Amino acid sequence: MSDKDKAGPNPNILYGALVGGPNGNDQYTDRRSDFTANEVATDYNAGFQSAIAGRIVTIYQHKTFFCLSVCQYVCLSLCLTVCLSVCMPVYLPVSVFDCLYVGMSVCRYVGISVFRYFGISVFRYFGISVFRYFGISVFRYFGISVFRYFGISVFRYFGISVFRYFGISVFRYFGISVFRYFGISVFRYFGISVFRYFGISVFRYFGISVFRYFGISVFRYFGISVFQYFSISVFQYFSISVFQYFSISVFQYFNISVFQYFSISIYLSVFPS
């Protein structure tokens, strides 16, 4: 053979057993280049393992063995449904069914569907659609709601509630309008207008104009920039970014990515690695 320069794990366990087999140190290796070791392959179980795996998948694929629901946590109805099932492997080397999958239907957290794509709700947080793309609820764009958090519209563009621009309210946080432009109050913090432009007072703090430029109060108040209020940036509130709330990113909730929840998609192999 001439594949010595292509050393690497062989996906076909039968081929690896017949050609590679145990190496000179009696250690099983599944590399095609190991045929150089002067030792006969002895892994006769490879065929049986493959046959058994194939039989299991053929009979039980797409069938659910059990479902477990875990609910009620801190007075909240937090439900996680875990289902064990056998699915067809994605990669089938030489038609050998050599892998099994444990599938979690994970998708529910506090009655929230997590991982729906194409017309499916993808990351619902307390009845709030968070990730819609092409008819999906998460970054609705052009007349679509884009970031709703506890009934607060956060990212609207062109008639969308998050950065309302030109007569549109732009950053509302708990009933506070925060970035109004062109006749709009810009940075209202508890009844305080903060960034008025063109004849508008631009940093008023309790009736105090700060840094007037062309009749406009513009900038600093006791070392606080216009875009910051007590070390809080316009796009942050108590170290929470617009796309994060308590270190939780829009696409993550407690270090859980949108496409994963508690390290779901567990892969089990019936053969040695």
C-alpha positions in Angstrom: 0.0 0.0 0.0 1.1 3.6 -0.5 -0.9 5.5 2.2 1.9 5.8 4.7 1.9 9.6 4.2 -1.8 9.8 5.1 -1.5 8.7 8.7 -4.6 9.6 10.6 -7.5 8.1 12.4 -9.4 5.8 10.1 -13.2 6.2 10.2 -13.8 2.6 9.3 -13.0 0.5 12.3 -13.0 -2.7 10.2 -10.3 -1.3 7.8 -8.3 -0.1 10.8 -8.5 -3.5 12.5 -7.4 -5.5 9.4 -4.7 -3.2 8.2 -3.5 -1.5 11.3 -4.4 -3.7 14.2 -2.2 -3.7 17.4 1.1 -2.1 16.9 4.5 -3.4 18.0 3.8 -2.5 21.6 0.5 -4.4 21.7 -1.4 -1.2 21.8 -4.5 -1.0 19.6 -4.2 1.8 17.1 -6.5 2.7 14.3 -4.2 4.3 11.8 -3.7 3.1 8.3 0.1 3.5 8.4 0.4 1.1 11.3 0.4 -1.9 8.9 4.2 -1.4 9.0 4.3 -3.0 12.4 5.1 -6.7 12.0 2.1 -8.0 13.9 -1.2 -9.5 12.7 -4.5 -7.7 13.5 -6.4 -9.5 16.3 -9.4 -7.3 16.9 -11.9 -9.9 15.7 -14.7 -8.1 17.7 -14.8 -5.2 15.3 -17.3 -6.8 12.9 -19.5 -7.9 15.8 -19.5 -4.4 17.3 -20.4 -2.8 14.0 -23.2 -5.3 13.4 -24.6 -4.8 16.9 -24.5 -1.1 16.6 -26.2 -1.2 13.2 -28.9 -3.5 14.6 -29.6 -1.2 17.5 -29.8 1.9 15.3 -32.1 0.1 12.8 -34.5 -1.0 15.5 -34.5 1.9 17.9 -33.7 4.9 15.8 -36.0 7.9 16.3 -37.7 6.2 19.2 -37.8 7.7 22.7 -36.8 5.5 25.6 -37.8 7.9 28.4 -38.5 11.5 29.1 -37.6 13.3 32.3 -39.1 16.7 33.3 -37.5 18.7 36.1 -39.8 21.5 37.3 -40.3 24.0 40.1 -37.2 25.9 41.0 -37.3 29.0 43.2 -41.1 29.3 42.9 -40.8 29.4 39.1 -42.0 26.8 36.8 -38.7 25.9 35.2 -39.1 22.8 33.1 -36.4 20.8 31.4 -37.4 17.9 29.3 -34.7 15.3 28.7 -35.4 12.5 26.2 -33.1 9.6 25.4 -33.4 8.4 21.8 -31.2 6.8 19.1 -30.7 8.7 15.9 -29.1 8.0 12.6 -25.4 9.1 12.7 -24.5 11.9 10.4 -21.3 10.2 9.1 -21.5 6.6 8.2 -18.1 5.2 7.2 -18.6 2.3 4.8 -22.2 1.9 5.9 -21.1 0.9 9.4 -23.4 2.1 12.1 -20.7 2.8 14.6 -22.2 5.6 16.6 -25.2 6.2 18.9 -26.6 9.5 20.0 -28.4 10.6 23.1 -30.7 13.5 22.2 -32.1 15.9 24.7 -35.1 17.8 23.6 -33.8 20.5 25.9 -35.7 23.2 24.3 -37.8 24.3 27.2 -36.7 26.6 29.9 -39.4 28.3 31.9 -41.9 27.4 29.1 -39.4 28.9 26.6 -38.7 27.2 23.3 -34.9 27.2 22.8 -33.7 26.3 19.4 -36.3 26.7 16.7 -35.1 27.8 13.3 -36.8 28.9 10.1 -40.3 30.0 11.2 -39.6 28.6 14.6 -39.2 30.6 17.8 -35.5 30.6 18.8 -34.7 31.6 22.3 -37.8 32.8 24.1 -37.2 34.4 27.5 -40.2 34.8 29.7 -42.6 35.0 26.8 -40.2 37.3 24.9 -39.1 36.4 21.4 -35.3 36.9 21.2 -33.8 35.4 18.2 -35.9 35.5 15.0 -34.4 35.5 11.6 -36.5 35.4 8.4 -39.8 35.2 10.2 -38.1 34.1 13.4 -38.4 36.2 16.5 -34.8 37.2 17.3 -33.5 40.2 15.6 -36.7 41.4 13.9 -35.6 44.1 11.4 -37.7 46.7 9.6 -40.9 46.9 11.5 -40.0 43.9 13.6 -39.5 44.0 17.3 -35.8 43.2 18.0 -35.0 43.1 21.6 -37.8 43.0 24.1 -36.9 42.5 27.7 -39.7 42.4 30.3 -42.1 44.3 28.2 -39.5 46.9 27.3 -38.8 47.5 23.6 -35.0 47.8 23.3 -33.9 47.8 19.8 -36.2 49.2 17.2 -35.0 50.5 13.9 -37.3 52.3 11.4 -40.4 52.0 13.4 -38.8 49.5 15.6 -38.5 50.2 19.3 -34.8 50.2 20.0 -33.0 53.1 18.7 -35.9 55.2 17.6 -34.4 57.9 15.4 -36.0 61.1 14.1 -38.9 61.6 16.4 -38.7 58.1 17.8 -37.9 57.3 21.4 -34.5 55.6 21.4 -33.6 54.0 24.7 -36.3 53.3 27.2 -35.3 51.6 30.3 -38.1 51.2 32.9 -40.2 54.0 31.5 -37.2 56.3 31.1 -36.6 57.8 27.6 -32.9 57.7 26.9 -31.8 59.0 23.6 -34.1 61.5 21.8 -32.7 63.3 18.8 -34.2 66.4 16.9 -36.7 67.8 19.3 -36.6 64.7 21.4 -35.3 64.5 24.9 -32.0 62.7 24.9 -31.0 60.9 28.0 -33.8 61.3 30.4 -32.9 59.8 33.8 -35.6 60.0 36.3 -37.1 63.2 34.8 -33.8 64.7 33.8 -33.2 65.7 30.2 -29.7 64.9 29.1 -28.6 65.6 25.6 -30.7 68.1 23.9 -29.4 69.3 20.5 -30.4 72.4 18.4 -31.8 74.8 20.9 -32.2 71.9 23.3 -30.5 71.8 26.7 -27.9 69.1 26.5 -26.8 68.1 29.9 -29.3 69.3 32.5 -28.9 67.8 35.9 -31.5 69.1 38.4 -31.9 72.4 36.5 -28.2 72.9 36.0 -26.8 73.5 32.4 -23.4 72.0 31.9 -21.1 73.0 29.1 -23.1 75.2 26.8 -22.2 75.3 23.1 -24.3 77.5 20.8 -27.0 77.8 23.4 -26.8 74.1 24.0 -25.6 72.6 27.3 -23.3 69.9 26.1 -21.0 68.0 28.2 -19.6 67.4 31.6 -20.9 67.5 35.1 -18.5 66.7 37.9 -16.3 64.5 35.7 -19.3 62.7 34.2 -19.4 62.5 30.4 -22.6 63.1 28.5 -22.7 59.4 27.6 -22.0 58.4 31.2 -23.9 58.9 34.4 -22.0 57.7 37.4 -19.7 55.5 35.3 -22.7 54.2 33.5 -22.5 54.5 29.8 -25.6 55.4 27.6 -25.6 51.8 26.4 -25.0 50.4 29.8 -26.9 50.5 33.1 -25.0 49.4 36.1 -22.3 47.6 34.1 -25.1 45.9 32.0 -24.7 46.4 28.3 -27.7 46.8 26.0 -27.2 43.3 24.8 -26.4 41.9 28.2 -28.3 41.8 31.5 -26.3 40.7 34.5 -23.5 39.3 32.4 -26.0 37.3 30.3 -25.5 38.0 26.6 -28.5 38.1 24.2 -27.4 34.8 22.8 -26.5 33.3 26.2 -28.3 32.7 29.5 -26.0 31.6 32.3 -23.2 30.7 29.9 -25.5 28.7 27.8 -25.3 29.4 24.1 -28.4 29.7 22.0 -27.5 26.5 20.2 -26.6 24.6 23.4 -28.3 24.2 26.8 -26.4 22.3 29.4 -24.0 20.8 26.8 -26.7 19.0 25.0 -26.1 16.8 22.0 -24.2 14.1 23.9 -22.3 11.7 21.7 -21.8 8.1 22.7 -19.6 5.7 20.8 -19.7 1.9 21.1 -16.1 1.6 20.0 -12.8 2.5 21.6 -11.3 5.8 20.5 
